[in-house]
Amino acid sequence: MNEKYDIMIIVAHPDDAEFGVAGSVAHWIAAGRSVIYVVSTNGEKGTSDRTLSPETLAEMRRQEQQDAASLLGVGRVVFLDMPDQ
């Protein structure tokens, strides 16, 4: 990875950035700053819906995170894919 970003947001789970700092991220991007997200876990335990397999949930949350970041204008999302605790 050789890209350079002004701001790095590191979170534990997919969607944590949106709940915590989405307003700030939108402000920074509107001001011309570049942002990268680093998501530590894959989010396979983030639901009460027992019909979803952990693998399906992890893929859903990954896509939702990508979509949300794209909507805000985040330059890149890096997934470390650690198991959710």
DSSP file (Angstrom, degrees, kcal/mol; ACC not computed):
  #  RESIDUE AA STRUCTURE BP1 BP2  ACC     N-H-->O    O-->H-N    N-H-->O    O-->H-N    TCO  KAPPA ALPHA  PHI   PSI    X-CA   Y-CA   Z-CA
    1    1 A M              0   0    0      0, 0.0     0, 0.0     0, 0.0     0, 0.0   0.000 360.0 360.0 360.0 112.4    0.0    0.0    0.0
    2    2 A N        +     0   0    0      2,-0.1     2,-0.0     0, 0.0     0, 0.0   0.417 360.0 115.8-109.4  -2.1    1.7    3.2   -1.2
    3    3 A E        -     0   0    0      1,-0.0     2,-0.4     0, 0.0     0, 0.0  -0.336  57.1-139.6 -66.8 150.8   -1.3    5.5   -1.0
    4    4 A K        -     0   0    0     -2,-0.0     2,-0.3     0, 0.0    -2,-0.1  -0.944  18.6-172.8-115.0 136.5   -1.1    8.4    1.4
    5    5 A Y        -     0   0    0     -2,-0.4    30,-0.2     1,-0.1     3,-0.1  -0.928  24.8-144.1-126.2 150.4   -4.1    9.5    3.5
    6    6 A D  S    S+     0   0    0     28,-0.9     2,-0.4    -2,-0.3    29,-0.2   0.850  87.6  29.8 -77.9 -36.3   -4.6   12.4    5.8
    7    7 A I  E     -a   35   0A   0     27,-2.1    29,-2.3     2,-0.0     2,-0.5  -0.986  62.1-162.5-134.7 132.8   -6.7   10.6    8.3
    8    8 A M  E     -a   36   0A   0     -2,-0.4     2,-0.6    27,-0.2    29,-0.2  -0.969   6.1-162.4-116.0 125.3   -6.8    7.0    9.5
    9    9 A I  E     -a   37   0A   0     27,-2.8    29,-2.9    -2,-0.5     2,-0.5  -0.935   7.2-167.0-106.1 120.2   -9.9    5.8   11.4
   10   10 A I  E     +a   38   0A   0     -2,-0.6     2,-0.3    27,-0.2    29,-0.2  -0.940  14.6 168.5-111.6 123.9   -9.3    2.5   13.2
   11   11 A V  E     -a   39   0A   0     27,-2.7    29,-2.7    -2,-0.5    30,-0.2  -0.883  38.1-132.6-132.2 162.6  -12.3    0.7   14.6
   12   12 A A  S    S+     0   0    0     -2,-0.3    29,-2.7    27,-0.2    31,-0.2   0.898  85.5  24.0 -79.9 -43.5  -13.1   -2.7   16.0
   13   13 A H  S >  S-     0   0    0     27,-0.2     3,-1.9    26,-0.1     4,-0.4  -0.862  89.4 -89.6-127.1 153.7  -16.2   -3.7   14.0
   14   14 A P  T 3  S+     0   0    0      0, 0.0    48,-0.1     0, 0.0    -2,-0.0  -0.430 115.6  23.6 -56.2 138.6  -17.8   -2.9   10.7
   15   15 A D  T 3> S+     0   0    0     46,-0.1     4,-1.8    -2,-0.1     5,-0.2   0.190  89.3 108.2  83.8  -7.7  -20.2    0.1   11.2
   16   16 A D  H <> S+     0   0    0     -3,-1.9     4,-2.0     1,-0.2     5,-0.2   0.893  77.7  53.3 -61.8 -38.2  -18.3    1.4   14.3
   17   17 A A  H  >>S+     0   0    0     -4,-0.4     4,-3.2     1,-0.2     5,-0.7   0.909 107.4  50.8 -63.6 -40.6  -17.0    4.4   12.3
   18   18 A E  H  >5S+     0   0    0      1,-0.2     4,-0.5     3,-0.2    -1,-0.2   0.880 113.8  44.3 -66.4 -36.8  -20.5    5.3   11.1
   19   19 A F  H  <5S+     0   0    0     -4,-1.8    -1,-0.2     2,-0.1    -2,-0.2   0.805 126.2  31.6 -74.4 -28.0  -21.8    5.3   14.7
   20   20 A G  H  <5S+     0   0    0     -4,-2.0    -2,-0.2    -5,-0.2    -3,-0.2   0.878 135.0   3.0 -99.8 -43.1  -18.8    7.1   16.1
   21   21 A V  H  X5S+     0   0    0     -4,-3.2     4,-2.8    -5,-0.2     5,-0.2   0.219  79.2 118.7-137.1  17.7  -17.3    9.6   13.6
   22   22 A A  H  X<S+     0   0    0     -5,-0.7     4,-2.7    -4,-0.5     5,-0.2   0.876  81.6  52.5 -58.4 -38.7  -19.3    9.7   10.4
   23   23 A G  H  > S+     0   0    0      2,-0.2     4,-2.0    -5,-0.2    -1,-0.2   0.920 112.2  44.9 -63.0 -43.4  -20.1   13.4   10.8
   24   24 A S  H  > S+     0   0    0      2,-0.2     4,-2.9     1,-0.2    -2,-0.2   0.912 112.4  51.8 -65.7 -42.6  -16.5   14.2   11.3
   25   25 A V  H  X S+     0   0    0     -4,-2.8     4,-2.7     1,-0.2     5,-0.2   0.929 110.0  49.0 -60.1 -45.8  -15.4   12.0    8.3
   26   26 A A  H  X S+     0   0    0     -4,-2.7     4,-2.3    -5,-0.2    -1,-0.2   0.904 112.4  49.1 -60.1 -41.5  -18.0   13.8    6.1
   27   27 A H  H  X S+     0   0    0     -4,-2.0     4,-1.4    -5,-0.2    -2,-0.2   0.932 112.3  47.1 -63.5 -47.4  -16.7   17.2    7.3
   28   28 A W  H  <>S+     0   0    0     -4,-2.9     5,-2.7     1,-0.2    -2,-0.2   0.912 113.2  48.1 -63.0 -42.7  -13.1   16.3    6.6
   29   29 A I  H ><5S+     0   0    0     -4,-2.7     3,-1.8     1,-0.2    -1,-0.2   0.911 109.4  52.6 -66.1 -41.1  -13.8   14.8    3.2
   30   30 A A  H 3<5S+     0   0    0     -4,-2.3    -1,-0.2     1,-0.3    -2,-0.2   0.801 106.5  55.3 -62.2 -27.5  -15.8   17.9    2.3
   31   31 A A  T 3<5S-     0   0    0     -4,-1.4    -1,-0.3    -5,-0.2    -2,-0.2   0.389 127.8-100.3 -86.5   3.1  -12.8   20.0    3.3
   32   32 A G  T < 5S+     0   0    0     -3,-1.8    -3,-0.2     1,-0.3     2,-0.2   0.555  76.0 139.0  93.8   8.1  -10.6   18.0    0.9
   33   33 A R      < -     0   0    0     -5,-2.7     2,-0.4    -6,-0.2    -1,-0.3  -0.551  48.3-129.2 -84.0 151.8   -9.0   15.6    3.3
   34   34 A S        -     0   0    0     -2,-0.2   -27,-2.1    40,-0.1   -28,-0.9  -0.837  24.2-163.0-103.4 142.4   -8.4   11.9    2.4
   35   35 A V  E     -a    7   0A   0     -2,-0.4    40,-2.1    38,-0.3    41,-0.9  -0.957  11.1-170.4-130.0 140.4   -9.6    9.2    4.8
   36   36 A I  E     -ab   8  76A   0    -29,-2.3   -27,-2.8    -2,-0.4     2,-0.4  -0.985  13.3-147.2-125.5 140.7   -8.9    5.5    5.2
   37   37 A Y  E     -ab   9  77A   0     39,-2.6    41,-2.8    -2,-0.4     2,-0.5  -0.865   5.3-163.9-104.0 141.8  -10.7    3.1    7.5
   38   38 A V  E     -ab  10  78A   0    -29,-2.9   -27,-2.7    -2,-0.4     2,-0.6  -0.985   8.0-165.9-121.5 117.5   -9.1    0.1    9.2
   39   39 A V  E     -ab  11  79A   0     39,-3.1    41,-2.9    -2,-0.5    42,-0.6  -0.916   3.2-164.7-108.4 118.2  -11.6   -2.4   10.5
   40   40 A S  E     +     0   0A   0    -29,-2.7    42,-2.6    -2,-0.6     2,-0.2   0.922  65.5  39.8 -73.1 -47.4  -10.1   -4.9   12.9
   41   41 A T  E    S- b   0  82A   0    -29,-2.7    40,-0.3    40,-0.2    39,-0.1  -0.595  73.0-127.2-106.0 165.4  -12.7   -7.6   13.1
   42   42 A N        -     0   0    0     40,-2.2    20,-0.2    -2,-0.2    19,-0.2   0.542  39.1-129.6 -88.9  -6.3  -14.9   -9.3   10.5
   43   43 A G    >   +     0   0    0     39,-0.3     3,-1.5   -31,-0.2    18,-0.1   0.730  55.0 147.6  72.7  23.3  -18.2   -8.7   12.5
   44   44 A E  T 3  S+     0   0    0      1,-0.3    13,-0.2     2,-0.1    14,-0.2   0.540  72.0  47.8 -73.1  -3.8  -19.5  -12.2   12.3
   45   45 A K  T 3  S+     0   0    0      1,-0.1     2,-0.6    12,-0.1    -1,-0.3   0.174  77.5 109.9-117.1  17.9  -21.1  -12.0   15.7
   46   46 A G    <   +     0   0    0     -3,-1.5     2,-0.3     8,-0.1    -1,-0.1  -0.155  65.0  64.6 -92.3  41.9  -22.9   -8.6   15.3
   47   47 A T        -     0   0    0     -2,-0.6    10,-0.0    -3,-0.1    -4,-0.0  -0.990  61.4-144.8-152.9 159.9  -26.6   -9.8   15.1
   48   48 A S  S    S+     0   0    0     -2,-0.3     2,-1.0     3,-0.0    -1,-0.1   0.382  72.7 109.4-101.2   0.1  -29.3  -11.4   17.2
   49   49 A D    >   -     0   0    0      1,-0.2     3,-1.3     2,-0.1    -2,-0.0  -0.671  49.5-171.0 -79.8 102.6  -30.6  -13.2   14.0
   50   50 A R  T 3  S+     0   0    0     -2,-1.0    -1,-0.2     1,-0.3    -2,-0.0   0.525  75.8  73.8 -75.1  -5.3  -29.7  -16.8   14.6
   51   51 A T  T 3  S+     0   0    0      2,-0.1     2,-0.4    -3,-0.0    -1,-0.3   0.664  81.4  84.8 -81.4 -14.6  -30.7  -17.8   11.1
   52   52 A L  S <  S-     0   0    0     -3,-1.3    -5,-0.1     4,-0.0     0, 0.0  -0.737  77.7-133.7 -90.0 130.5  -27.6  -16.1    9.7
   53   53 A S     >  -     0   0    0     -2,-0.4     4,-2.7     1,-0.1     5,-0.2  -0.456  25.0-114.1 -73.1 155.0  -24.3  -18.1    9.6
   54   54 A P  H  > S+     0   0    0      0, 0.0     4,-2.6     0, 0.0     5,-0.2   0.877 117.8  52.5 -56.9 -37.5  -21.3  -16.3   10.8
   55   55 A E  H  > S+     0   0    0      2,-0.2     4,-2.0     1,-0.2     5,-0.2   0.913 110.5  46.4 -65.8 -43.0  -19.8  -16.4    7.3
   56   56 A T  H  > S+     0   0    0      2,-0.2     4,-2.4     1,-0.2    -1,-0.2   0.923 113.7  48.6 -64.8 -44.5  -22.9  -14.9    5.8
   57   57 A L  H  X S+     0   0    0     -4,-2.7     4,-2.8     1,-0.2     5,-0.2   0.917 109.3  52.4 -62.9 -43.6  -23.1  -12.2    8.4
   58   58 A A  H  X S+     0   0    0     -4,-2.6     4,-2.1    -5,-0.2    -1,-0.2   0.914 111.5  46.6 -59.8 -42.7  -19.4  -11.3    8.0
   59   59 A E  H  X S+     0   0    0     -4,-2.0     4,-2.3     2,-0.2    -1,-0.2   0.899 112.4  50.4 -67.3 -40.1  -19.8  -10.9    4.3
   60   60 A M  H  X S+     0   0    0     -4,-2.4     4,-2.6     1,-0.2    -2,-0.2   0.936 112.6  46.2 -60.9 -46.8  -23.0   -8.8    4.7
   61   61 A R  H  X S+     0   0    0     -4,-2.8     4,-2.4     1,-0.2    -1,-0.2   0.855 110.1  54.1 -67.5 -34.8  -21.3   -6.5    7.2
   62   62 A R  H  X S+     0   0    0     -4,-2.1     4,-2.4    -5,-0.2    -1,-0.2   0.937 111.6  44.8 -62.4 -46.6  -18.2   -6.2    5.0
   63   63 A Q  H  X S+     0   0    0     -4,-2.3     4,-2.7     2,-0.2    -2,-0.2   0.912 112.3  51.6 -65.7 -42.1  -20.4   -5.1    2.1
   64   64 A E  H  X S+     0   0    0     -4,-2.6     4,-2.6     1,-0.2    -1,-0.2   0.900 110.3  49.9 -60.5 -40.0  -22.4   -2.7    4.2
   65   65 A Q  H  X S+     0   0    0     -4,-2.4     4,-2.5     2,-0.2     5,-0.2   0.923 111.0  48.6 -65.2 -43.1  -19.1   -1.2    5.5
   66   66 A Q  H  X S+     0   0    0     -4,-2.4     4,-2.5     1,-0.2    -2,-0.2   0.928 112.7  48.8 -60.0 -45.1  -17.8   -0.7    1.9
   67   67 A D  H  X S+     0   0    0     -4,-2.7     4,-2.3     2,-0.2    -2,-0.2   0.915 112.4  47.2 -62.9 -44.3  -21.1    0.9    0.9
   68   68 A A  H  X S+     0   0    0     -4,-2.6     4,-1.8     2,-0.2    -1,-0.2   0.915 113.2  48.5 -65.1 -42.9  -21.2    3.3    3.8
   69   69 A A  H  X>S+     0   0    0     -4,-2.5     5,-2.6     1,-0.2     4,-1.4   0.906 111.2  50.7 -63.4 -41.5  -17.5    4.3    3.3
   70   70 A S  H  <5S+     0   0    0     -4,-2.5     3,-0.2    -5,-0.2    -2,-0.2   0.910 107.2  53.7 -62.4 -42.8  -18.2    4.8   -0.4
   71   71 A L  H  <5S+     0   0    0     -4,-2.3    -1,-0.2     1,-0.2    -2,-0.2   0.876 112.2  44.7 -59.7 -38.6  -21.2    7.0    0.4
   72   72 A L  H  <5S-     0   0    0     -4,-1.8    -1,-0.2    -5,-0.1    -2,-0.2   0.718 117.7-112.4 -78.2 -21.1  -19.0    9.2    2.6
   73   73 A G  T  <5 +     0   0    0     -4,-1.4   -38,-0.3    -3,-0.2    -3,-0.2   0.638  52.7 168.7  96.1  16.7  -16.2    9.3    0.2
   74   74 A V      < -     0   0    0     -5,-2.6    -1,-0.2    -6,-0.2   -38,-0.2  -0.430  32.1-140.2 -63.8 135.3  -13.7    7.3    2.2
   75   75 A G  S    S-     0   0    0    -40,-2.1     2,-0.3     1,-0.2   -39,-0.2   0.826  71.9  -4.0 -71.7 -33.6  -10.7    6.5    0.0
   76   76 A R  E     -b   36   0A   0    -41,-0.9   -39,-2.6    -7,-0.0     2,-0.5  -0.989  51.8-149.1-159.7 149.2  -10.1    2.9    1.2
   77   77 A V  E     -b   37   0A   0     -2,-0.3     2,-0.5   -41,-0.2   -39,-0.2  -0.993  14.8-163.0-122.0 124.1  -11.3    0.4    3.7
   78   78 A V  E     -b   38   0A   0    -41,-2.8   -39,-3.1    -2,-0.5     2,-0.6  -0.930   4.6-157.7-107.4 126.6   -8.8   -2.2    5.0
   79   79 A F  E     -b   39   0A   0     -2,-0.5   -39,-0.2   -41,-0.2   -37,-0.1  -0.916  12.8-172.1-104.8 121.7  -10.2   -5.3    6.7
   80   80 A L  E     -     0   0A   0    -41,-2.9   -40,-0.2    -2,-0.6    -1,-0.1   0.647  27.8-147.5 -83.6 -16.5   -7.9   -7.1    9.1
   81   81 A D  E     +     0   0A   0    -42,-0.6   -40,-0.2   -40,-0.3   -41,-0.1   0.780  32.6 164.4  56.4  35.1  -10.5   -9.9    9.4
   82   82 A M  E     -b   41   0A   0    -42,-2.6   -40,-2.2   -43,-0.2   -39,-0.3  -0.523  48.7 -92.0 -73.8 150.6   -9.8  -10.8   13.0
   83   83 A P        -     0   0    0      0, 0.0     2,-0.2     0, 0.0    -1,-0.1  -0.357  43.2-112.3 -63.3 143.6  -12.5  -12.9   14.7
   84   84 A D              0   0    0      1,-0.1   -71,-0.0    -3,-0.1   -72,-0.0  -0.535 360.0 360.0 -75.0 142.1  -15.1  -11.0   16.5
   85   85 A Q              0   0    0     -2,-0.2    -1,-0.1   -40,-0.0     0, 0.0   0.360 360.0 360.0-110.7 360.0  -15.1  -11.4   20.3
